[in-house]
Amino acid sequence: MRHLLSHRRTIAAFTLIEILVIALLISILSAIALFSVRSMMDRARVRTVIGETYQIATALSLCRDDIGIYPKLNFLLYSINEIGEFTGAITPTNRIHPDFESFGNDIENQTTRLASRWNGPYMGMSQTRTSVGIAAGPSIVRMQLPQANNQEVLYPGDAWQQPYSVYLMSIDGDGFVTFNTGETGLPFEVENFTTLPNFFSAVVSYGPNRQPGGPDLSNLPATFDPVAARLYETISERSPFIYRALIPDQYNTGDRINGYFAIQDENSDDLVREF
C-alpha cells in the first residue's frame, strides 16, 4: 500500500510550469501542421487552376478553328442544340443566342455558318466540386448575360469562386492597348483578329486575391482600382456566386485597360495562360 501511495505522489508532482511547457509544445506543433496543410491546399488550388486555364485555352482554340471566332466561355459547354436563343436546333425562328457575339459585334447573320460548323461541347467542367478539401472552390459559377435580360447561365469558375476571364487585346506600335470590341472600329469578319500585329489573348484567373495584380500596385496609376478592373461585375460573392458579363462599351475603361498591365506585373498572383 505504501508503494502505491508513493507512486501516486510521483505522478502528482508535475509542476504547473511543466504542464504549461507541454501545452505550449503541442500548440506549436499543431500550428506547424495547420500551416503545412493550408500550404498544401493553396498549392493544390494553383495546380488545379493552371490545368483549367490550359483546358479553356485549348477549347477556345478548337472552337475558333471551327467557327472563326471566340465565344463567351459558357458556350464552350454547349452542344449545337444549346447555342440558340431557345433549346433545340438552330432555325429561322430560333436564332443564335443574343449573347453569342464576338468582339462586341453581332453575329446573328452568321447563323447558318455557326450551325453547320459547331462541334461543341468543347469542354466540360465539374458542377459538384465544393470548397471542402484540397481542390477547394467550384468549377462552376453563375453568370448573368446582359443581352438576354440578365439570364443566369453556368459559367467556368476558378478555385476561388471567381469566373475565368478572357483577354483579347491589340497593342499598336506606340504601345497603346485596347480590347478588341466593336469600339475599336476594326472591320468585322468571321476571322481571327490574332492576324493583327501585337495581339494578346489569354485566359486569366485573378488568383487568391480575386482581382488583377498583386499587393504591390506601385507600377500602376495611383487611381487604379483593381476591383473595377475585373472583366465582370459582381452581383453576389456568397454562395451561390453570381456575376454579370460586360457589354462591349464597358471593356475599354482606364481601369480595365490598366488591368492588362496588372495581370502581367511581376508581383501579381494572377494565373495567365496565353493562347
MOBEL-V8966 format. One record per pair of residues at least 24 apart in sequence whose C-alpha atoms are under 10 Angstrom apart, sorted by the first residue. I is the first residue (numbers start at 0). GAP is how many residues later the second one is. D is the distance in whole Angstrom. If there is no record, write none. Layout:
BEGIN
i=I gap=GAP d=D
i=I gap=GAP d=D
END
This chain:
BEGIN
i=36 gap=97 d=9
i=37 gap=96 d=9
i=39 gap=94 d=8
i=40 gap=92 d=8
i=40 gap=93 d=5
i=40 gap=94 d=7
i=40 gap=95 d=8
i=41 gap=92 d=8
i=41 gap=93 d=9
i=41 gap=94 d=9
i=41 gap=117 d=10
i=41 gap=166 d=9
i=42 gap=91 d=9
i=42 gap=92 d=10
i=43 gap=89 d=10
i=43 gap=90 d=6
i=43 gap=91 d=6
i=43 gap=92 d=8
i=43 gap=115 d=9
i=44 gap=89 d=7
i=44 gap=90 d=6
i=44 gap=91 d=7
i=44 gap=92 d=8
i=44 gap=113 d=9
i=44 gap=114 d=6
i=44 gap=115 d=8
i=44 gap=162 d=9
i=44 gap=163 d=9
i=45 gap=89 d=9
i=45 gap=112 d=9
i=45 gap=113 d=8
i=45 gap=114 d=10
i=45 gap=159 d=10
i=45 gap=161 d=8
i=45 gap=162 d=9
i=45 gap=223 d=10
i=45 gap=224 d=10
i=45 gap=225 d=8
i=46 gap=88 d=9
i=46 gap=112 d=10
i=47 gap=86 d=10
i=47 gap=87 d=7
i=47 gap=88 d=9
i=47 gap=91 d=10
i=47 gap=110 d=8
i=47 gap=111 d=7
i=48 gap=86 d=10
i=48 gap=90 d=9
i=48 gap=108 d=9
i=48 gap=109 d=6
i=48 gap=110 d=7
i=48 gap=111 d=9
i=48 gap=115 d=10
i=48 gap=155 d=9
i=48 gap=156 d=7
i=48 gap=158 d=9
i=48 gap=222 d=8
i=48 gap=223 d=10
i=49 gap=108 d=10
i=49 gap=154 d=10
i=49 gap=155 d=9
i=49 gap=221 d=7
i=49 gap=222 d=8
i=49 gap=223 d=8
i=50 gap=222 d=10
i=51 gap=73 d=9
i=51 gap=87 d=9
i=51 gap=104 d=9
i=51 gap=105 d=9
i=51 gap=106 d=8
i=51 gap=107 d=10
i=51 gap=112 d=9
i=51 gap=151 d=9
i=51 gap=153 d=10
i=51 gap=221 d=10
i=52 gap=105 d=9
i=52 gap=111 d=8
i=52 gap=112 d=10
i=52 gap=113 d=10
i=52 gap=149 d=9
i=52 gap=150 d=6
i=52 gap=151 d=7
i=52 gap=152 d=8
i=52 gap=218 d=8
i=52 gap=219 d=8
i=52 gap=220 d=6
i=52 gap=221 d=9
i=52 gap=222 d=10
i=53 gap=148 d=10
i=53 gap=149 d=8
i=53 gap=218 d=10
i=53 gap=219 d=7
i=53 gap=220 d=9
i=53 gap=221 d=9
i=54 gap=67 d=9
i=54 gap=68 d=7
i=54 gap=69 d=9
i=54 gap=70 d=10
i=54 gap=148 d=10
i=54 gap=218 d=10
i=55 gap=66 d=9
i=55 gap=67 d=7
i=55 gap=68 d=9
i=55 gap=69 d=10
i=55 gap=100 d=9
i=55 gap=108 d=9
i=55 gap=110 d=10
i=55 gap=146 d=10
i=55 gap=147 d=7
i=55 gap=148 d=10
i=55 gap=217 d=9
i=55 gap=219 d=10
i=56 gap=109 d=9
i=56 gap=144 d=9
i=56 gap=145 d=7
i=56 gap=146 d=6
i=56 gap=147 d=10
i=56 gap=216 d=7
i=56 gap=217 d=8
i=56 gap=218 d=6
i=57 gap=64 d=9
i=57 gap=65 d=9
i=57 gap=217 d=8
i=58 gap=61 d=9
i=58 gap=62 d=9
i=58 gap=63 d=5
i=58 gap=64 d=6
i=58 gap=65 d=10
i=59 gap=62 d=8
i=59 gap=63 d=9
i=59 gap=106 d=10
i=59 gap=143 d=9
i=59 gap=215 d=9
i=60 gap=61 d=10
i=60 gap=214 d=8
i=61 gap=57 d=9
i=61 gap=58 d=10
i=61 gap=60 d=7
i=61 gap=61 d=10
i=62 gap=54 d=9
i=62 gap=55 d=8
i=62 gap=56 d=8
i=62 gap=57 d=8
i=62 gap=58 d=9
i=62 gap=59 d=7
i=63 gap=54 d=10
i=63 gap=126 d=10
i=63 gap=127 d=9
i=63 gap=128 d=8
i=64 gap=52 d=10
i=64 gap=126 d=10
i=64 gap=127 d=9
i=65 gap=47 d=10
i=65 gap=48 d=8
i=65 gap=50 d=10
i=65 gap=51 d=6
i=65 gap=52 d=7
i=65 gap=53 d=7
i=65 gap=54 d=10
i=66 gap=43 d=10
i=66 gap=46 d=7
i=66 gap=47 d=6
i=66 gap=48 d=9
i=66 gap=49 d=9
i=66 gap=50 d=6
i=66 gap=51 d=7
i=66 gap=52 d=9
i=66 gap=123 d=8
i=66 gap=124 d=8
i=66 gap=125 d=10
i=67 gap=34 d=10
i=67 gap=45 d=10
i=67 gap=46 d=9
i=67 gap=49 d=10
i=67 gap=121 d=9
i=67 gap=122 d=5
i=67 gap=123 d=5
i=67 gap=124 d=6
i=67 gap=125 d=10
i=68 gap=32 d=9
i=68 gap=33 d=6
i=68 gap=34 d=9
i=68 gap=38 d=10
i=68 gap=45 d=10
i=68 gap=120 d=9
i=68 gap=121 d=6
i=68 gap=122 d=6
i=68 gap=123 d=6
i=68 gap=124 d=9
i=69 gap=30 d=9
i=69 gap=31 d=8
i=69 gap=32 d=6
i=69 gap=33 d=8
i=69 gap=96 d=10
i=69 gap=98 d=9
i=69 gap=120 d=10
i=69 gap=121 d=10
i=69 gap=122 d=8
i=69 gap=123 d=10
i=70 gap=28 d=9
i=70 gap=29 d=6
i=70 gap=30 d=6
i=70 gap=31 d=6
i=70 gap=32 d=9
i=71 gap=27 d=8
i=71 gap=28 d=7
i=71 gap=29 d=8
i=71 gap=30 d=8
i=71 gap=73 d=10
i=71 gap=83 d=9
i=71 gap=93 d=10
i=71 gap=94 d=9
i=71 gap=173 d=9
i=72 gap=27 d=10
i=72 gap=49 d=10
i=72 gap=50 d=10
i=72 gap=81 d=10
i=72 gap=82 d=7
i=72 gap=83 d=7
i=72 gap=84 d=10
i=72 gap=90 d=9
i=72 gap=91 d=8
i=72 gap=92 d=9
i=72 gap=93 d=8
i=73 gap=26 d=10
i=73 gap=47 d=10
i=73 gap=49 d=10
i=73 gap=66 d=10
i=73 gap=68 d=10
i=73 gap=69 d=9
i=73 gap=79 d=7
i=73 gap=80 d=6
i=73 gap=81 d=5
i=73 gap=82 d=7
i=74 gap=24 d=9
i=74 gap=25 d=8
i=74 gap=45 d=8
i=74 gap=46 d=8
i=74 gap=47 d=9
i=74 gap=48 d=10
i=74 gap=78 d=10
i=74 gap=79 d=10
i=74 gap=80 d=9
i=75 gap=43 d=10
i=75 gap=44 d=6
i=75 gap=45 d=6
i=75 gap=46 d=5
i=75 gap=47 d=6
i=75 gap=48 d=8
i=75 gap=79 d=9
i=75 gap=80 d=9
i=76 gap=43 d=7
i=76 gap=44 d=5
i=76 gap=45 d=6
i=76 gap=46 d=6
i=76 gap=47 d=6
i=76 gap=48 d=8
i=76 gap=77 d=9
i=76 gap=78 d=9
i=76 gap=79 d=9
i=77 gap=40 d=10
i=77 gap=41 d=9
i=77 gap=42 d=6
i=77 gap=43 d=5
i=77 gap=44 d=8
i=77 gap=45 d=9
i=77 gap=46 d=9
i=78 gap=39 d=8
i=78 gap=40 d=7
i=78 gap=41 d=5
i=78 gap=42 d=5
i=78 gap=43 d=8
i=79 gap=34 d=9
i=79 gap=35 d=7
i=79 gap=36 d=9
i=79 gap=37 d=9
i=79 gap=38 d=6
i=79 gap=39 d=7
i=79 gap=40 d=6
i=79 gap=41 d=8
i=80 gap=34 d=9
i=80 gap=37 d=10
i=80 gap=39 d=10
i=81 gap=38 d=9
i=81 gap=39 d=9
i=82 gap=31 d=9
i=82 gap=32 d=9
i=82 gap=35 d=9
i=82 gap=37 d=9
i=82 gap=38 d=10
i=83 gap=27 d=9
i=83 gap=31 d=9
i=84 gap=63 d=9
i=88 gap=26 d=8
i=89 gap=24 d=9
i=89 gap=25 d=6
i=89 gap=26 d=10
i=90 gap=24 d=9
i=96 gap=50 d=9
i=96 gap=51 d=8
i=97 gap=47 d=9
i=97 gap=48 d=9
i=97 gap=49 d=6
i=97 gap=50 d=6
i=97 gap=51 d=10
i=98 gap=46 d=7
i=98 gap=47 d=7
i=98 gap=48 d=5
i=98 gap=49 d=7
i=98 gap=52 d=10
i=98 gap=146 d=10
i=98 gap=148 d=9
i=99 gap=45 d=10
i=99 gap=47 d=9
i=100 gap=46 d=10
i=100 gap=147 d=10
i=101 gap=78 d=9
i=101 gap=79 d=8
i=101 gap=80 d=9
i=101 gap=86 d=9
i=101 gap=87 d=10
i=101 gap=88 d=9
i=101 gap=146 d=10
i=102 gap=65 d=8
i=102 gap=66 d=10
i=102 gap=76 d=8
i=102 gap=77 d=5
i=102 gap=78 d=4
i=102 gap=79 d=6
i=102 gap=80 d=9
i=102 gap=81 d=9
i=102 gap=83 d=10
i=102 gap=85 d=9
i=102 gap=90 d=9
i=102 gap=144 d=10
i=102 gap=145 d=7
i=103 gap=75 d=10
i=103 gap=76 d=8
i=103 gap=77 d=5
i=103 gap=78 d=5
i=103 gap=79 d=8
i=103 gap=80 d=10
i=103 gap=84 d=10
i=103 gap=142 d=10
i=103 gap=143 d=7
i=103 gap=144 d=5
i=103 gap=145 d=8
i=103 gap=147 d=10
i=104 gap=75 d=10
i=104 gap=76 d=7
i=104 gap=77 d=6
i=104 gap=78 d=9
i=104 gap=82 d=10
i=104 gap=83 d=7
i=104 gap=84 d=9
i=104 gap=143 d=8
i=105 gap=76 d=9
i=105 gap=82 d=9
i=106 gap=81 d=9
i=106 gap=82 d=9
i=106 gap=83 d=8
i=109 gap=80 d=8
i=112 gap=77 d=10
i=113 gap=76 d=10
i=122 gap=33 d=10
i=123 gap=32 d=9
i=124 gap=29 d=10
i=124 gap=30 d=9
i=124 gap=31 d=7
i=124 gap=32 d=9
i=125 gap=30 d=9
i=125 gap=31 d=10
i=126 gap=27 d=9
i=126 gap=28 d=10
i=126 gap=29 d=9
i=128 gap=30 d=9
i=129 gap=29 d=9
i=129 gap=31 d=10
i=130 gap=28 d=8
i=130 gap=29 d=9
i=130 gap=30 d=9
i=133 gap=25 d=10
i=134 gap=24 d=7
i=135 gap=24 d=8
i=135 gap=25 d=9
i=136 gap=24 d=6
i=136 gap=25 d=9
i=137 gap=24 d=9
i=137 gap=25 d=10
i=137 gap=103 d=9
i=138 gap=24 d=9
i=138 gap=25 d=10
i=139 gap=24 d=10
i=139 gap=100 d=10
i=139 gap=101 d=9
i=140 gap=98 d=9
i=140 gap=99 d=7
i=140 gap=100 d=6
i=140 gap=101 d=6
i=140 gap=102 d=8
i=141 gap=93 d=10
i=141 gap=94 d=10
i=141 gap=97 d=10
i=141 gap=98 d=7
i=141 gap=99 d=6
i=141 gap=100 d=5
i=141 gap=101 d=6
i=141 gap=102 d=8
i=142 gap=89 d=9
i=142 gap=90 d=9
i=142 gap=91 d=9
i=142 gap=92 d=9
i=142 gap=98 d=9
i=142 gap=99 d=6
i=142 gap=100 d=5
i=142 gap=101 d=5
i=142 gap=102 d=7
i=143 gap=88 d=10
i=143 gap=89 d=9
i=143 gap=90 d=10
i=143 gap=91 d=9
i=143 gap=98 d=7
i=143 gap=99 d=6
i=143 gap=100 d=4
i=143 gap=101 d=6
i=143 gap=102 d=9
i=144 gap=98 d=9
i=144 gap=99 d=6
i=144 gap=100 d=6
i=144 gap=101 d=8
i=144 gap=102 d=9
i=145 gap=98 d=7
i=145 gap=99 d=7
i=145 gap=100 d=7
i=145 gap=101 d=7
i=146 gap=98 d=9
i=146 gap=99 d=10
i=146 gap=100 d=8
i=149 gap=93 d=10
i=149 gap=94 d=7
i=149 gap=95 d=9
i=150 gap=93 d=9
i=151 gap=90 d=8
i=151 gap=91 d=9
i=151 gap=92 d=9
i=152 gap=89 d=10
i=152 gap=90 d=10
i=153 gap=88 d=10
i=154 gap=87 d=10
i=154 gap=88 d=9
i=156 gap=48 d=9
i=156 gap=84 d=10
i=157 gap=46 d=10
i=157 gap=47 d=7
i=157 gap=48 d=9
i=157 gap=49 d=8
i=157 gap=50 d=10
i=157 gap=52 d=10
i=158 gap=46 d=9
i=158 gap=48 d=8
i=158 gap=49 d=9
i=159 gap=45 d=9
i=159 gap=46 d=9
i=159 gap=47 d=7
i=159 gap=48 d=6
i=159 gap=49 d=9
i=159 gap=50 d=7
i=160 gap=46 d=10
i=160 gap=47 d=10
i=160 gap=49 d=9
i=160 gap=76 d=8
i=160 gap=77 d=9
i=160 gap=78 d=9
i=160 gap=79 d=9
i=160 gap=80 d=7
i=160 gap=81 d=9
i=161 gap=43 d=8
i=161 gap=44 d=8
i=161 gap=45 d=9
i=161 gap=46 d=10
i=161 gap=48 d=7
i=161 gap=49 d=9
i=161 gap=70 d=10
i=161 gap=72 d=9
i=161 gap=75 d=9
i=161 gap=79 d=8
i=161 gap=80 d=9
i=161 gap=81 d=9
i=162 gap=41 d=9
i=162 gap=42 d=8
i=162 gap=43 d=9
i=162 gap=47 d=10
i=162 gap=67 d=10
i=162 gap=68 d=9
i=162 gap=69 d=8
i=162 gap=78 d=9
i=162 gap=79 d=9
i=162 gap=80 d=8
i=162 gap=81 d=10
i=162 gap=82 d=10
i=163 gap=39 d=7
i=163 gap=40 d=6
i=163 gap=41 d=5
i=163 gap=42 d=8
i=163 gap=43 d=10
i=163 gap=67 d=9
i=163 gap=68 d=10
i=164 gap=37 d=8
i=164 gap=38 d=6
i=164 gap=39 d=5
i=164 gap=40 d=7
i=164 gap=41 d=8
i=164 gap=65 d=8
i=164 gap=66 d=6
i=164 gap=67 d=8
i=164 gap=80 d=10
i=164 gap=107 d=10
i=165 gap=35 d=7
i=165 gap=36 d=6
i=165 gap=37 d=5
i=165 gap=38 d=6
i=165 gap=39 d=9
i=165 gap=65 d=8
i=165 gap=106 d=10
i=165 gap=107 d=9
i=165 gap=108 d=10
i=166 gap=33 d=7
i=166 gap=34 d=5
i=166 gap=35 d=5
i=166 gap=36 d=6
i=166 gap=37 d=7
i=166 gap=64 d=8
i=166 gap=92 d=10
i=166 gap=93 d=8
i=166 gap=105 d=10
i=166 gap=107 d=9
i=167 gap=25 d=9
i=167 gap=26 d=9
i=167 gap=31 d=8
i=167 gap=32 d=6
i=167 gap=33 d=5
i=167 gap=34 d=7
i=167 gap=35 d=9
i=168 gap=24 d=9
i=168 gap=25 d=9
i=168 gap=29 d=9
i=168 gap=30 d=6
i=168 gap=31 d=5
i=168 gap=32 d=6
i=168 gap=33 d=9
i=168 gap=88 d=9
i=168 gap=91 d=9
i=169 gap=24 d=8
i=169 gap=26 d=7
i=169 gap=27 d=8
i=169 gap=28 d=6
i=169 gap=29 d=4
i=169 gap=30 d=6
i=169 gap=31 d=9
i=170 gap=25 d=9
i=170 gap=26 d=8
i=170 gap=27 d=5
i=170 gap=28 d=6
i=170 gap=29 d=8
i=171 gap=24 d=9
i=171 gap=25 d=8
i=171 gap=26 d=7
i=171 gap=27 d=9
i=172 gap=24 d=9
i=172 gap=25 d=8
i=175 gap=81 d=10
i=176 gap=75 d=9
i=176 gap=80 d=7
i=176 gap=81 d=9
i=176 gap=83 d=8
i=176 gap=84 d=10
i=177 gap=73 d=9
i=177 gap=74 d=6
i=177 gap=75 d=9
i=177 gap=76 d=10
i=177 gap=78 d=9
i=177 gap=79 d=7
i=177 gap=80 d=10
i=177 gap=82 d=9
i=178 gap=69 d=9
i=178 gap=70 d=10
i=178 gap=72 d=7
i=178 gap=73 d=6
i=178 gap=74 d=9
i=178 gap=77 d=9
i=178 gap=78 d=8
i=178 gap=81 d=10
i=179 gap=68 d=9
i=179 gap=71 d=9
i=179 gap=72 d=9
i=180 gap=66 d=9
i=180 gap=67 d=6
i=180 gap=68 d=8
i=180 gap=69 d=10
i=180 gap=70 d=8
i=180 gap=71 d=8
i=181 gap=66 d=7
i=181 gap=67 d=8
i=182 gap=65 d=7
i=182 gap=66 d=7
i=182 gap=68 d=9
i=182 gap=69 d=8
i=183 gap=68 d=9
i=199 gap=60 d=10
i=199 gap=74 d=8
i=199 gap=75 d=8
i=200 gap=71 d=10
i=200 gap=72 d=9
i=200 gap=73 d=6
i=200 gap=74 d=6
i=201 gap=69 d=10
i=201 gap=70 d=6
i=201 gap=71 d=5
i=201 gap=72 d=4
i=201 gap=73 d=6
i=202 gap=68 d=8
i=202 gap=69 d=6
i=202 gap=70 d=5
i=202 gap=71 d=6
i=202 gap=72 d=8
i=203 gap=27 d=10
i=203 gap=59 d=8
i=203 gap=66 d=7
i=203 gap=67 d=6
i=203 gap=68 d=5
i=203 gap=69 d=6
i=203 gap=70 d=8
i=204 gap=58 d=9
i=204 gap=64 d=9
i=204 gap=65 d=6
i=204 gap=66 d=5
i=204 gap=67 d=7
i=204 gap=68 d=9
i=205 gap=24 d=8
i=205 gap=57 d=8
i=205 gap=62 d=9
i=205 gap=63 d=7
i=205 gap=64 d=5
i=205 gap=65 d=6
i=205 gap=66 d=8
i=206 gap=56 d=10
i=206 gap=61 d=9
i=206 gap=62 d=6
i=206 gap=63 d=5
i=206 gap=64 d=6
i=206 gap=65 d=10
i=207 gap=61 d=7
i=207 gap=62 d=8
i=207 gap=63 d=10
i=208 gap=59 d=10
i=208 gap=60 d=8
i=208 gap=61 d=9
i=209 gap=59 d=9
i=209 gap=60 d=8
i=210 gap=48 d=9
i=210 gap=51 d=9
i=210 gap=52 d=9
i=210 gap=57 d=9
i=210 gap=58 d=9
i=210 gap=59 d=8
i=211 gap=43 d=10
i=211 gap=44 d=9
i=211 gap=46 d=9
i=211 gap=47 d=6
i=211 gap=48 d=8
i=211 gap=49 d=9
i=211 gap=50 d=6
i=211 gap=51 d=5
i=211 gap=52 d=9
i=211 gap=53 d=9
i=211 gap=56 d=7
i=211 gap=57 d=8
i=211 gap=58 d=7
i=211 gap=59 d=10
i=212 gap=45 d=10
i=212 gap=46 d=7
i=212 gap=47 d=9
i=212 gap=48 d=8
i=212 gap=49 d=4
i=212 gap=50 d=5
i=212 gap=51 d=8
i=212 gap=52 d=7
i=212 gap=53 d=9
i=212 gap=54 d=7
i=212 gap=55 d=4
i=212 gap=56 d=7
i=212 gap=57 d=7
i=213 gap=48 d=8
i=213 gap=49 d=8
i=213 gap=50 d=10
i=213 gap=51 d=8
i=213 gap=52 d=8
i=213 gap=53 d=5
i=213 gap=54 d=4
i=213 gap=55 d=5
i=213 gap=56 d=8
i=214 gap=52 d=7
i=214 gap=53 d=7
i=214 gap=54 d=9
i=215 gap=46 d=10
i=215 gap=49 d=9
i=215 gap=50 d=9
i=215 gap=51 d=6
i=215 gap=52 d=8
i=216 gap=45 d=8
i=216 gap=48 d=9
i=216 gap=50 d=8
i=216 gap=51 d=9
i=218 gap=42 d=9
i=218 gap=43 d=8
i=218 gap=46 d=8
i=218 gap=48 d=10
i=219 gap=35 d=10
i=219 gap=38 d=7
i=219 gap=39 d=9
i=219 gap=41 d=8
i=219 gap=42 d=7
i=219 gap=45 d=9
i=220 gap=33 d=10
i=220 gap=34 d=9
i=220 gap=37 d=8
i=222 gap=31 d=10
i=222 gap=32 d=9
i=223 gap=30 d=8
i=223 gap=31 d=6
i=223 gap=32 d=9
i=223 gap=34 d=7
i=223 gap=35 d=9
i=223 gap=38 d=10
i=224 gap=29 d=9
i=224 gap=30 d=6
i=224 gap=31 d=9
i=224 gap=33 d=9
i=224 gap=34 d=9
i=225 gap=29 d=7
i=225 gap=30 d=8
i=225 gap=32 d=9
i=225 gap=33 d=7
i=225 gap=36 d=8
i=226 gap=28 d=9
i=226 gap=29 d=9
i=226 gap=32 d=9
i=227 gap=25 d=9
i=227 gap=26 d=9
i=227 gap=27 d=6
i=227 gap=28 d=7
i=227 gap=31 d=9
i=228 gap=24 d=8
i=228 gap=25 d=8
i=228 gap=26 d=5
i=228 gap=27 d=4
i=228 gap=28 d=7
i=228 gap=29 d=7
i=228 gap=30 d=5
i=228 gap=31 d=9
i=228 gap=33 d=9
i=229 gap=25 d=8
i=229 gap=26 d=7
i=229 gap=27 d=10
i=229 gap=29 d=7
i=229 gap=30 d=10
i=230 gap=25 d=7
i=230 gap=26 d=10
i=230 gap=28 d=9
i=231 gap=24 d=10
END
